[in-house]
Amino acid sequence: MGLNIVVGVLVDAEDDYAEMVRADFVAVGELLERAAARQWTEPDLGKGEGAEFEAWGYSGLHTLRRLAVHLAAGGRLPEPLDGSQRATDDPLLSKVHKTPPSDPPGPFDHLVHHSDCEGYYVPVDFAHVIVDKKAPGGHLGSSVRLLAETRRIAEALGLPEDLDPYSEEVFDAADAEEPATEGWQRYGVESYACLQLLHAAKLSISTGAAIAFT
């Protein structure tokens, strides 16, 4: 199973699953109130208003997080991974994953400090990732901050944010056996994941709906 990224998670949800998600959103509301953040309620989206996104599986998300931690630490992108390397083996990424979000918050905290398989981002602007056992997945992120963070990575990659994340150009770069020699295509999987999350964050903000990792 891969990582599913959904905006409008209640659209067409089965009764039992919808009940569980609504309970999650009650907990999210309580966490926002405790953090003195703006209150939020999941809107009732109609068919066609939500969307599903992808991140090239869990590994795609981790490749993007790897770029983020290197940009935060040294202001530069690391060399692309080769076929024998995994992003999760990166020493800097491993170190950051073992460290709680910083105070003041780091430039990519909402991207990096979040579960890779569950939890939510809500369209409310708050600086610190909310870390709490009552948060589904243990962390609650802001899709407003996620948009800003993925835009910073896209800029570093030279990746136009208006590219269709499902376009043949983007998919071919992600699926290439060998990375390209220049441009954002050198980081094909990372660019694919970045565009998917960036577009998910935009839709979350425009509709008022949460991003759900499922």
Buried (B, 14 or more C-beta within 10 A) or exposed (E): EEBBBBBBBBBEBEEEEBEEBEEBBEBBBEBBEEBEBEEBEBBEBEEEBBBBBBBBBBBBBBBBBBBBBBBBEEEEBBEBBEEEEEBBEBEBBBEBBEEEBBEEBBBBBBBBBBBBEBBBBBBBBBBBBBBBEEBBBBBBBBBBBBBBBBBBBBEBBEBEBEBEBEEEEBBEBBEEEEBBEEEBBBBBBBBBBBBBBBBBBBBBBEBBBBBBBB
